[in-house]
Amino acid sequence: MLLLALAAAGLLGVFALVANYVSDVDTRVGPKVSVLVLTKDAKKNEAISDDMMIEKQIPRRWAPKSALNRAQVVGLVAGSDLAANSILQEGMVVSPPQLAQNEREIALLVDASTGVAGQIDHDSRVDIIAAYPGDQSGSKPNRSVVVVAGARVLNVGTPRLKSSGGVQESNAPADPTQVVPVTFALTKAQELQVSFAQSFAQDVRLALVPPGQDATRTLDETIFKGDDPKTGAKDEGCQGGC
């Protein structure tokens, strides 16, 4: 009887070991899930396109809990240098940077009623136009200049009352006016041009560029000199310097 009891106990132990082994094997080769795997290296800030990844079936046990599906990768870029055969997971891909390498962020206060602030949004393209007053002697005529053609909008803030100070405010009517802070992505040269306009222009406003329209301008299209102080004729070009 003792031998039979020992044999039964040994049999139960072997059964438990075999069952545990089968369960472990089942988790390794059993139910599978789909994950996205890079087919080639991706550099930091490089967009992850469809031809750079494939779907692979792997056992659920080995699938990361933070693995991404194809819909979650659309429009994202590599957050760091990624090697081929990497399983795409949360934190490995991020939203594309708003600024390019040669761009910087600058905010401009735009009149809420005349600056088409209610019509522009993130990624809109606008012309930044400055109006410079002439002098009383007439040697320098009034002129309007497209300071930056096709500037890219990063963000549109909340309207607020215009504060005092600056050329624009000192020449404006006394009644309160709402302005909207609009943030742009500009090059260093464009930033300096806009800063100059903010300081010395009588008025700075925006003109919305229709989607798909070429933002390049010729010289005649970027400067309007108004009435010629000598002839009284309108001068829409820039002959003789501006």
C-alpha positions in Angstrom: 0.0 0.0 0.0 2.9 2.3 0.8 4.4 1.7 -2.6 1.1 2.3 -4.3 0.7 5.6 -2.4 4.2 6.7 -3.4 3.6 5.8 -7.0 0.3 7.7 -7.1 2.0 10.8 -5.6 4.8 10.5 -8.1 2.3 10.2 -10.9 0.5 13.4 -9.7 3.8 15.3 -9.6 4.7 14.2 -13.1 1.2 15.2 -14.3 1.6 18.7 -12.7 5.0 19.1 -14.4 3.7 18.0 -17.8 0.6 20.3 -17.5 2.8 23.3 -16.5 5.2 22.6 -19.4 2.3 22.3 -21.9 0.8 25.5 -20.6 4.1 27.3 -21.0 4.6 26.0 -24.5 1.0 27.1 -25.3 1.8 30.7 -24.2 4.9 30.6 -26.5 3.3 29.3 -29.6 -0.4 29.6 -28.8 -2.7 32.6 -29.5 -0.9 35.2 -31.6 -1.4 39.0 -32.1 -0.5 41.4 -34.8 2.3 44.0 -34.3 4.0 46.5 -36.5 7.7 45.9 -37.2 10.1 48.3 -39.0 11.5 47.0 -42.2 14.4 49.5 -42.3 16.1 52.1 -40.1 14.2 55.3 -39.3 16.0 58.5 -38.5 14.8 60.9 -35.8 11.9 63.1 -37.0 11.5 60.9 -40.1 7.9 60.1 -41.1 7.0 56.5 -40.7 5.5 55.6 -44.1 3.6 52.4 -45.0 6.6 51.0 -46.9 8.7 51.2 -43.8 6.7 48.7 -41.7 4.9 45.4 -41.9 2.5 43.5 -39.7 3.8 40.3 -38.1 2.0 37.7 -36.0 3.8 36.9 -32.8 2.7 35.0 -29.6 0.7 37.2 -27.3 3.2 36.4 -24.6 5.9 38.3 -26.4 3.8 41.2 -27.7 4.5 44.5 -25.9 1.5 45.8 -24.1 2.2 49.3 -25.6 2.5 48.0 -29.2 0.9 50.3 -31.8 -1.5 49.5 -34.7 -1.3 51.0 -38.1 -3.9 53.7 -37.5 -2.0 55.0 -34.4 1.1 55.6 -36.5 -0.5 57.8 -39.2 1.0 61.3 -39.3 3.7 60.5 -36.7 7.5 60.6 -36.9 10.3 58.7 -35.2 11.0 60.1 -31.8 14.6 58.9 -32.0 16.8 56.8 -34.3 15.0 53.5 -34.7 16.6 50.3 -35.9 15.1 47.9 -38.4 13.1 44.9 -36.9 11.9 47.1 -34.0 8.4 46.6 -32.8 6.7 50.0 -32.9 5.5 51.0 -29.4 4.2 54.0 -27.6 6.9 56.6 -27.1 8.9 55.5 -30.2 6.9 57.7 -32.5 5.8 61.3 -31.8 4.0 64.2 -33.5 6.1 66.0 -36.1 7.9 69.1 -34.8 6.1 72.4 -35.6 9.4 74.1 -36.5 11.8 73.2 -39.2 15.5 73.4 -38.5 15.9 76.9 -39.8 12.7 78.3 -38.4 11.8 80.0 -35.1 8.6 80.9 -33.4 7.3 84.5 -33.2 4.0 85.9 -32.1 2.2 88.9 -33.6 -0.8 90.8 -32.2 -3.3 91.2 -35.0 -6.4 93.3 -35.0 -9.3 90.9 -34.4 -11.7 92.8 -36.8 -9.3 93.5 -39.7 -6.7 90.8 -39.4 -8.9 87.9 -40.6 -8.2 86.4 -37.2 -11.5 84.6 -37.2 -10.7 82.9 -40.5 -7.2 81.5 -39.8 -6.1 78.4 -38.0 -3.2 76.1 -37.4 -1.2 75.6 -40.7 -3.0 78.4 -42.5 -0.9 80.5 -44.9 -1.2 84.3 -44.7 0.6 87.4 -46.0 1.8 89.7 -43.3 1.2 93.2 -44.6 2.6 96.4 -43.0 1.4 100.0 -43.8 4.1 102.7 -43.3 3.1 106.4 -43.2 4.9 108.9 -45.4 6.3 112.2 -44.1 4.6 115.6 -44.2 7.1 117.0 -46.7 5.9 114.4 -49.3 9.4 113.1 -50.0 8.5 109.8 -48.6 5.0 108.5 -49.8 2.7 106.2 -47.9 3.3 102.6 -48.7 2.1 99.1 -47.9 4.5 96.2 -47.9 4.0 92.4 -47.8 6.6 91.8 -45.1 6.3 88.0 -45.3 4.4 86.2 -48.1 2.8 82.9 -47.2 3.8 82.8 -43.6 2.8 79.5 -41.8 0.5 79.9 -38.8 1.4 77.7 -35.8 -1.3 78.9 -33.3 -4.1 81.4 -32.9 -4.6 82.7 -29.4 -7.6 84.2 -27.5 -8.8 87.8 -28.3 -7.8 90.4 -25.8 -7.9 94.2 -25.5 -5.1 96.1 -27.1 -2.6 97.5 -24.7 -0.9 100.9 -25.0 2.6 101.5 -26.4 4.2 101.1 -29.8 3.6 102.9 -33.1 0.5 101.0 -34.0 -1.2 101.8 -30.7 -0.2 105.5 -30.5 -1.8 106.1 -34.0 -4.9 104.1 -33.4 -8.3 105.4 -32.2 -8.8 105.8 -28.5 -11.7 103.3 -28.3 -10.7 99.8 -27.1 -9.8 97.3 -29.8 -9.4 93.6 -29.5 -6.3 92.0 -30.8 -5.4 88.3 -31.3 -2.0 86.8 -30.7 -1.0 84.8 -33.8 2.1 82.6 -33.7 4.1 82.0 -36.9 7.0 79.8 -38.0 9.5 82.2 -39.6 13.1 82.2 -40.7 15.6 84.5 -38.9 15.4 87.1 -41.7 11.6 87.0 -41.7 11.6 87.4 -37.9 13.6 90.6 -38.2 11.3 92.0 -40.9 8.2 91.3 -38.8 9.9 92.8 -35.7 10.7 96.0 -37.7 7.1 96.2 -38.9 5.8 95.8 -35.4 7.9 98.7 -34.2 7.6 101.2 -37.1 4.5 100.4 -39.1 1.3 102.3 -38.6 -0.7 99.1 -39.1 0.1 95.4 -39.4 -2.6 93.0 -40.7 -2.9 89.6 -42.3 -4.3 88.4 -45.7 -5.3 84.8 -46.0 -3.7 82.9 -48.8 -6.1 80.4 -50.5 -5.0 76.7 -50.1 -2.7 75.6 -52.8 -1.9 79.1 -54.1 1.8 79.7 -54.6 3.1 82.0 -51.8 5.9 83.5 -54.0 5.4 87.1 -55.1 7.1 89.4 -57.5 8.5 92.8 -56.3 5.6 94.7 -57.9 3.1 92.5 -55.9 4.7 93.0 -52.5 5.0 96.8 -52.3 2.3 99.5 -53.0 3.3 103.1 -52.8 -0.1 104.8 -53.0 -0.2 108.3 -54.6 3.0 109.6 -55.9 3.5 112.9 -54.0 4.8 114.7 -57.2 2.4 113.5 -59.9 -0.6 112.4 -57.9 -0.8 109.2 -59.8 -1.0 105.9 -58.1 2.3 104.0 -58.1 1.8 100.2 -57.7 5.4 99.3 -58.4 8.6 100.0 -56.7 10.7 101.8 -59.3 13.2 104.2 -57.9 13.5 102.3 -54.6 11.3 101.8 -51.6 
